[in-house]
């Protein structure tokens, strides 16, 4: 999750909020959430999420 937050220039709390709103992720080990860049980008676009930098 930290890497995803860094990639998009947001805080991990923001990514957690996105997950609550339906951001797709993969849970392979029960402890970590993994994200595919293409899925995150599509989800952000589909949900009209803009990132302010």
PyMOL Python script that loads the backbone (N, CA, C, O; Angstrom):
from pymol import cmd

cmd.read_pdbstr("""\
ATOM      1  N   UNK A   1       0.821  -1.182   0.000  1.00  0.00           N
ATOM      2  CA  UNK A   1       0.000   0.000   0.000  1.00  0.00           C
ATOM      3  C   UNK A   1       0.873   1.258   0.000  1.00  0.00           C
ATOM      4  O   UNK A   1       0.545   2.254  -0.645  1.00  0.00           O
ATOM      5  N   UNK A   2       1.975   1.198   0.723  1.00  0.00           N
ATOM      6  CA  UNK A   2       2.878   2.345   0.784  1.00  0.00           C
ATOM      7  C   UNK A   2       3.419   2.693  -0.602  1.00  0.00           C
ATOM      8  O   UNK A   2       3.505   3.867  -0.962  1.00  0.00           O
ATOM      9  N   UNK A   3       3.780   1.680  -1.370  1.00  0.00           N
ATOM     10  CA  UNK A   3       4.307   1.927  -2.713  1.00  0.00           C
ATOM     11  C   UNK A   3       3.246   2.545  -3.619  1.00  0.00           C
ATOM     12  O   UNK A   3       3.553   3.418  -4.431  1.00  0.00           O
ATOM     13  N   UNK A   4       2.010   2.099  -3.484  1.00  0.00           N
ATOM     14  CA  UNK A   4       0.926   2.664  -4.288  1.00  0.00           C
ATOM     15  C   UNK A   4       0.715   4.125  -3.918  1.00  0.00           C
ATOM     16  O   UNK A   4       0.552   4.974  -4.794  1.00  0.00           O
ATOM     17  N   UNK A   5       0.717   4.415  -2.629  1.00  0.00           N
ATOM     18  CA  UNK A   5       0.569   5.798  -2.181  1.00  0.00           C
ATOM     19  C   UNK A   5       1.691   6.662  -2.739  1.00  0.00           C
ATOM     20  O   UNK A   5       1.446   7.766  -3.226  1.00  0.00           O
ATOM     21  N   UNK A   6       2.918   6.163  -2.669  1.00  0.00           N
ATOM     22  CA  UNK A   6       4.054   6.923  -3.192  1.00  0.00           C
ATOM     23  C   UNK A   6       3.946   7.126  -4.701  1.00  0.00           C
ATOM     24  O   UNK A   6       4.262   8.203  -5.208  1.00  0.00           O
ATOM     25  N   UNK A   7       3.503   6.101  -5.415  1.00  0.00           N
ATOM     26  CA  UNK A   7       3.388   6.190  -6.871  1.00  0.00           C
ATOM     27  C   UNK A   7       2.394   7.269  -7.295  1.00  0.00           C
ATOM     28  O   UNK A   7       2.566   7.911  -8.332  1.00  0.00           O
ATOM     29  N   UNK A   8       1.354   7.462  -6.484  1.00  0.00           N
ATOM     30  CA  UNK A   8       0.320   8.446  -6.831  1.00  0.00           C
ATOM     31  C   UNK A   8       0.476   9.752  -6.057  1.00  0.00           C
ATOM     32  O   UNK A   8      -0.326  10.672  -6.220  1.00  0.00           O
ATOM     33  N   UNK A   9       1.506   9.835  -5.214  1.00  0.00           N
ATOM     34  CA  UNK A   9       1.756  11.066  -4.476  1.00  0.00           C
ATOM     35  C   UNK A   9       0.716  11.385  -3.424  1.00  0.00           C
ATOM     36  O   UNK A   9       0.399  12.550  -3.183  1.00  0.00           O
ATOM     37  N   UNK A  10       0.182  10.339  -2.792  1.00  0.00           N
ATOM     38  CA  UNK A  10      -0.825  10.518  -1.746  1.00  0.00           C
ATOM     39  C   UNK A  10      -0.371   9.791  -0.481  1.00  0.00           C
ATOM     40  O   UNK A  10       0.626   9.070  -0.496  1.00  0.00           O
ATOM     41  N   UNK A  11      -1.099   9.984   0.600  1.00  0.00           N
ATOM     42  CA  UNK A  11      -0.802   9.304   1.858  1.00  0.00           C
ATOM     43  C   UNK A  11      -1.432   7.913   1.858  1.00  0.00           C
ATOM     44  O   UNK A  11      -2.384   7.658   1.121  1.00  0.00           O
ATOM     45  N   UNK A  12      -0.901   7.022   2.679  1.00  0.00           N
ATOM     46  CA  UNK A  12      -1.475   5.676   2.764  1.00  0.00           C
ATOM     47  C   UNK A  12      -2.925   5.727   3.251  1.00  0.00           C
ATOM     48  O   UNK A  12      -3.725   4.862   2.896  1.00  0.00           O
ATOM     49  N   UNK A  13      -3.264   6.720   4.051  1.00  0.00           N
ATOM     50  CA  UNK A  13      -4.655   6.868   4.499  1.00  0.00           C
ATOM     51  C   UNK A  13      -5.582   7.107   3.308  1.00  0.00           C
ATOM     52  O   UNK A  13      -6.733   6.671   3.320  1.00  0.00           O
ATOM     53  N   UNK A  14      -5.092   7.786   2.297  1.00  0.00           N
ATOM     54  CA  UNK A  14      -5.888   8.026   1.091  1.00  0.00           C
ATOM     55  C   UNK A  14      -6.146   6.711   0.369  1.00  0.00           C
ATOM     56  O   UNK A  14      -7.265   6.456  -0.078  1.00  0.00           O
ATOM     57  N   UNK A  15      -5.118   5.875   0.253  1.00  0.00           N
ATOM     58  CA  UNK A  15      -5.288   4.572  -0.402  1.00  0.00           C
ATOM     59  C   UNK A  15      -6.264   3.718   0.403  1.00  0.00           C
ATOM     60  O   UNK A  15      -7.095   3.018  -0.176  1.00  0.00           O
ATOM     61  N   UNK A  16      -6.172   3.768   1.721  1.00  0.00           N
ATOM     62  CA  UNK A  16      -7.117   3.039   2.572  1.00  0.00           C
ATOM     63  C   UNK A  16      -8.545   3.508   2.305  1.00  0.00           C
ATOM     64  O   UNK A  16      -9.466   2.695   2.238  1.00  0.00           O
ATOM     65  N   UNK A  17      -8.726   4.800   2.155  1.00  0.00           N
ATOM     66  CA  UNK A  17     -10.046   5.348   1.838  1.00  0.00           C
ATOM     67  C   UNK A  17     -10.521   4.863   0.476  1.00  0.00           C
ATOM     68  O   UNK A  17     -11.694   4.527   0.309  1.00  0.00           O
ATOM     69  N   UNK A  18      -9.621   4.824  -0.494  1.00  0.00           N
ATOM     70  CA  UNK A  18      -9.980   4.321  -1.825  1.00  0.00           C
ATOM     71  C   UNK A  18     -10.430   2.863  -1.741  1.00  0.00           C
ATOM     72  O   UNK A  18     -11.385   2.469  -2.410  1.00  0.00           O
ATOM     73  N   UNK A  19      -9.751   2.072  -0.931  1.00  0.00           N
ATOM     74  CA  UNK A  19     -10.133   0.659  -0.764  1.00  0.00           C
ATOM     75  C   UNK A  19     -11.551   0.578  -0.221  1.00  0.00           C
ATOM     76  O   UNK A  19     -12.355  -0.219  -0.703  1.00  0.00           O
ATOM     77  N   UNK A  20     -11.860   1.388   0.765  1.00  0.00           N
ATOM     78  CA  UNK A  20     -13.222   1.407   1.342  1.00  0.00           C
ATOM     79  C   UNK A  20     -14.253   1.785   0.294  1.00  0.00           C
ATOM     80  O   UNK A  20     -15.415   1.390   0.381  1.00  0.00           O
ATOM     81  N   UNK A  21     -13.814   2.561  -0.710  1.00  0.00           N
ATOM     82  CA  UNK A  21     -14.726   3.009  -1.772  1.00  0.00           C
ATOM     83  C   UNK A  21     -14.738   2.055  -2.963  1.00  0.00           C
ATOM     84  O   UNK A  21     -15.433   2.300  -3.949  1.00  0.00           O
ATOM     85  N   UNK A  22     -13.965   0.958  -2.874  1.00  0.00           N
ATOM     86  CA  UNK A  22     -14.046  -0.056  -3.918  1.00  0.00           C
ATOM     87  C   UNK A  22     -12.805  -0.272  -4.766  1.00  0.00           C
ATOM     88  O   UNK A  22     -12.865  -1.007  -5.751  1.00  0.00           O
ATOM     89  N   UNK A  23     -11.685   0.344  -4.418  1.00  0.00           N
ATOM     90  CA  UNK A  23     -10.457   0.144  -5.181  1.00  0.00           C
ATOM     91  C   UNK A  23     -10.079  -1.339  -5.192  1.00  0.00           C
ATOM     92  O   UNK A  23      -9.964  -1.955  -4.132  1.00  0.00           O
ATOM     93  N   UNK A  24      -9.888  -1.912  -6.378  1.00  0.00           N
ATOM     94  CA  UNK A  24      -9.543  -3.342  -6.428  1.00  0.00           C
ATOM     95  C   UNK A  24      -8.100  -3.601  -5.975  1.00  0.00           C
ATOM     96  O   UNK A  24      -7.184  -2.828  -6.257  1.00  0.00           O
ATOM     97  N   UNK A  25      -7.942  -4.711  -5.269  1.00  0.00           N
ATOM     98  CA  UNK A  25      -6.606  -5.121  -4.835  1.00  0.00           C
ATOM     99  C   UNK A  25      -6.561  -6.635  -4.746  1.00  0.00           C
ATOM    100  O   UNK A  25      -7.593  -7.304  -4.792  1.00  0.00           O
ATOM    101  N   UNK A  26      -5.358  -7.164  -4.617  1.00  0.00           N
ATOM    102  CA  UNK A  26      -5.154  -8.600  -4.495  1.00  0.00           C
ATOM    103  C   UNK A  26      -4.583  -8.863  -3.107  1.00  0.00           C
ATOM    104  O   UNK A  26      -3.645  -8.194  -2.673  1.00  0.00           O
ATOM    105  N   UNK A  27      -5.155  -9.835  -2.423  1.00  0.00           N
ATOM    106  CA  UNK A  27      -4.673 -10.210  -1.101  1.00  0.00           C
ATOM    107  C   UNK A  27      -4.135 -11.635  -1.203  1.00  0.00           C
ATOM    108  O   UNK A  27      -4.900 -12.599  -1.156  1.00  0.00           O
ATOM    109  N   UNK A  28      -2.822 -11.762  -1.341  1.00  0.00           N
ATOM    110  CA  UNK A  28      -2.216 -13.075  -1.545  1.00  0.00           C
ATOM    111  C   UNK A  28      -1.832 -13.772  -0.254  1.00  0.00           C
ATOM    112  O   UNK A  28      -1.867 -15.000  -0.177  1.00  0.00           O
ATOM    113  N   UNK A  29      -1.469 -13.002   0.759  1.00  0.00           N
ATOM    114  CA  UNK A  29      -0.946 -13.618   1.967  1.00  0.00           C
ATOM    115  C   UNK A  29      -1.729 -13.287   3.227  1.00  0.00           C
ATOM    116  O   UNK A  29      -1.328 -13.684   4.322  1.00  0.00           O
ATOM    117  N   UNK A  30      -2.819 -12.580   3.097  1.00  0.00           N
ATOM    118  CA  UNK A  30      -3.638 -12.224   4.243  1.00  0.00           C
ATOM    119  C   UNK A  30      -3.092 -11.068   5.069  1.00  0.00           C
ATOM    120  O   UNK A  30      -3.742 -10.621   6.014  1.00  0.00           O
ATOM    121  N   UNK A  31      -1.911 -10.582   4.725  1.00  0.00           N
ATOM    122  CA  UNK A  31      -1.317  -9.499   5.500  1.00  0.00           C
ATOM    123  C   UNK A  31      -1.064  -8.243   4.664  1.00  0.00           C
ATOM    124  O   UNK A  31      -1.043  -7.134   5.197  1.00  0.00           O
ATOM    125  N   UNK A  32      -0.876  -8.417   3.386  1.00  0.00           N
ATOM    126  CA  UNK A  32      -0.547  -7.295   2.512  1.00  0.00           C
ATOM    127  C   UNK A  32      -1.544  -7.197   1.369  1.00  0.00           C
ATOM    128  O   UNK A  32      -2.080  -8.197   0.892  1.00  0.00           O
ATOM    129  N   UNK A  33      -1.773  -5.971   0.949  1.00  0.00           N
ATOM    130  CA  UNK A  33      -2.635  -5.730  -0.203  1.00  0.00           C
ATOM    131  C   UNK A  33      -1.747  -5.339  -1.369  1.00  0.00           C
ATOM    132  O   UNK A  33      -0.847  -4.510  -1.231  1.00  0.00           O
ATOM    133  N   UNK A  34      -2.005  -5.938  -2.507  1.00  0.00           N
ATOM    134  CA  UNK A  34      -1.221  -5.674  -3.709  1.00  0.00           C
ATOM    135  C   UNK A  34      -2.120  -5.021  -4.747  1.00  0.00           C
ATOM    136  O   UNK A  34      -3.287  -5.384  -4.891  1.00  0.00           O
ATOM    137  N   UNK A  35      -1.568  -4.059  -5.464  1.00  0.00           N
ATOM    138  CA  UNK A  35      -2.339  -3.300  -6.440  1.00  0.00           C
ATOM    139  C   UNK A  35      -1.671  -3.386  -7.795  1.00  0.00           C
ATOM    140  O   UNK A  35      -0.444  -3.366  -7.898  1.00  0.00           O
ATOM    141  N   UNK A  36      -2.481  -3.482  -8.830  1.00  0.00           N
ATOM    142  CA  UNK A  36      -1.986  -3.419 -10.193  1.00  0.00           C
ATOM    143  C   UNK A  36      -2.157  -1.982 -10.678  1.00  0.00           C
ATOM    144  O   UNK A  36      -3.246  -1.413 -10.600  1.00  0.00           O
ATOM    145  N   UNK A  37      -1.074  -1.408 -11.177  1.00  0.00           N
ATOM    146  CA  UNK A  37      -1.088  -0.003 -11.587  1.00  0.00           C
ATOM    147  C   UNK A  37      -2.241   0.286 -12.547  1.00  0.00           C
ATOM    148  O   UNK A  37      -2.946   1.285 -12.399  1.00  0.00           O
ATOM    149  N   UNK A  38      -2.426  -0.583 -13.518  1.00  0.00           N
ATOM    150  CA  UNK A  38      -3.488  -0.368 -14.515  1.00  0.00           C
ATOM    151  C   UNK A  38      -4.869  -0.371 -13.853  1.00  0.00           C
ATOM    152  O   UNK A  38      -5.732   0.428 -14.217  1.00  0.00           O
ATOM    153  N   UNK A  39      -5.080  -1.263 -12.885  1.00  0.00           N
ATOM    154  CA  UNK A  39      -6.371  -1.320 -12.188  1.00  0.00           C
ATOM    155  C   UNK A  39      -6.620  -0.066 -11.367  1.00  0.00           C
ATOM    156  O   UNK A  39      -7.730   0.466 -11.351  1.00  0.00           O
ATOM    157  N   UNK A  40      -5.581   0.402 -10.684  1.00  0.00           N
ATOM    158  CA  UNK A  40      -5.719   1.618  -9.874  1.00  0.00           C
ATOM    159  C   UNK A  40      -6.015   2.812 -10.774  1.00  0.00           C
ATOM    160  O   UNK A  40      -6.920   3.597 -10.490  1.00  0.00           O
ATOM    161  N   UNK A  41      -5.260   2.951 -11.849  1.00  0.00           N
ATOM    162  CA  UNK A  41      -5.470   4.076 -12.766  1.00  0.00           C
ATOM    163  C   UNK A  41      -6.875   4.058 -13.355  1.00  0.00           C
ATOM    164  O   UNK A  41      -7.528   5.098 -13.442  1.00  0.00           O
ATOM    165  N   UNK A  42      -7.338   2.880 -13.757  1.00  0.00           N
ATOM    166  CA  UNK A  42      -8.682   2.760 -14.316  1.00  0.00           C
ATOM    167  C   UNK A  42      -9.732   3.097 -13.267  1.00  0.00           C
ATOM    168  O   UNK A  42     -10.696   3.806 -13.557  1.00  0.00           O
ATOM    169  N   UNK A  43      -9.549   2.592 -12.048  1.00  0.00           N
ATOM    170  CA  UNK A  43     -10.515   2.853 -10.972  1.00  0.00           C
ATOM    171  C   UNK A  43     -10.581   4.353 -10.682  1.00  0.00           C
ATOM    172  O   UNK A  43     -11.666   4.911 -10.521  1.00  0.00           O
ATOM    173  N   UNK A  44      -9.420   5.000 -10.616  1.00  0.00           N
ATOM    174  CA  UNK A  44      -9.404   6.439 -10.365  1.00  0.00           C
ATOM    175  C   UNK A  44     -10.146   7.192 -11.467  1.00  0.00           C
ATOM    176  O   UNK A  44     -10.928   8.099 -11.180  1.00  0.00           O
ATOM    177  N   UNK A  45      -9.903   6.822 -12.726  1.00  0.00           N
ATOM    178  CA  UNK A  45     -10.575   7.482 -13.846  1.00  0.00           C
ATOM    179  C   UNK A  45     -12.075   7.197 -13.830  1.00  0.00           C
ATOM    180  O   UNK A  45     -12.885   8.107 -14.006  1.00  0.00           O
ATOM    181  N   UNK A  46     -12.442   5.929 -13.617  1.00  0.00           N
ATOM    182  CA  UNK A  46     -13.860   5.562 -13.613  1.00  0.00           C
ATOM    183  C   UNK A  46     -14.638   6.250 -12.503  1.00  0.00           C
ATOM    184  O   UNK A  46     -15.825   6.537 -12.654  1.00  0.00           O
ATOM    185  N   UNK A  47     -13.972   6.513 -11.395  1.00  0.00           N
ATOM    186  CA  UNK A  47     -14.617   7.139 -10.244  1.00  0.00           C
ATOM    187  C   UNK A  47     -14.352   8.644 -10.174  1.00  0.00           C
ATOM    188  O   UNK A  47     -14.672   9.307  -9.187  1.00  0.00           O
ATOM    189  N   UNK A  48     -13.768   9.154 -11.237  1.00  0.00           N
ATOM    190  CA  UNK A  48     -13.486  10.588 -11.367  1.00  0.00           C
ATOM    191  C   UNK A  48     -12.737  11.139 -10.169  1.00  0.00           C
ATOM    192  O   UNK A  48     -13.045  12.211  -9.648  1.00  0.00           O
ATOM    193  N   UNK A  49     -11.731  10.361  -9.744  1.00  0.00           N
ATOM    194  CA  UNK A  49     -10.886  10.779  -8.628  1.00  0.00           C
ATOM    195  C   UNK A  49      -9.739  11.596  -9.202  1.00  0.00           C
ATOM    196  O   UNK A  49      -9.021  11.131 -10.087  1.00  0.00           O
ATOM    197  N   UNK A  50      -9.571  12.797  -8.705  1.00  0.00           N
ATOM    198  CA  UNK A  50      -8.449  13.621  -9.138  1.00  0.00           C
ATOM    199  C   UNK A  50      -7.464  13.730  -7.987  1.00  0.00           C
ATOM    200  O   UNK A  50      -7.850  13.821  -6.821  1.00  0.00           O
ATOM    201  N   UNK A  51      -6.205  13.720  -8.333  1.00  0.00           N
ATOM    202  CA  UNK A  51      -5.153  13.822  -7.322  1.00  0.00           C
ATOM    203  C   UNK A  51      -4.548  15.205  -7.417  1.00  0.00           C
ATOM    204  O   UNK A  51      -4.032  15.608  -8.460  1.00  0.00           O
ATOM    205  N   UNK A  52      -4.621  15.927  -6.308  1.00  0.00           N
ATOM    206  CA  UNK A  52      -4.061  17.271  -6.258  1.00  0.00           C
ATOM    207  C   UNK A  52      -2.648  17.179  -5.738  1.00  0.00           C
ATOM    208  O   UNK A  52      -2.394  16.595  -4.685  1.00  0.00           O
ATOM    209  N   UNK A  53      -1.732  17.759  -6.484  1.00  0.00           N
ATOM    210  CA  UNK A  53      -0.317  17.742  -6.067  1.00  0.00           C
ATOM    211  C   UNK A  53       0.164  19.125  -5.802  1.00  0.00           C
ATOM    212  O   UNK A  53       1.326  19.315  -5.441  1.00  0.00           O
TER     213      UNK A  53
END
""", "prot")
cmd.dss("prot")
cmd.show_as("cartoon", "prot")
cmd.util.cbc("prot")
cmd.orient("prot")
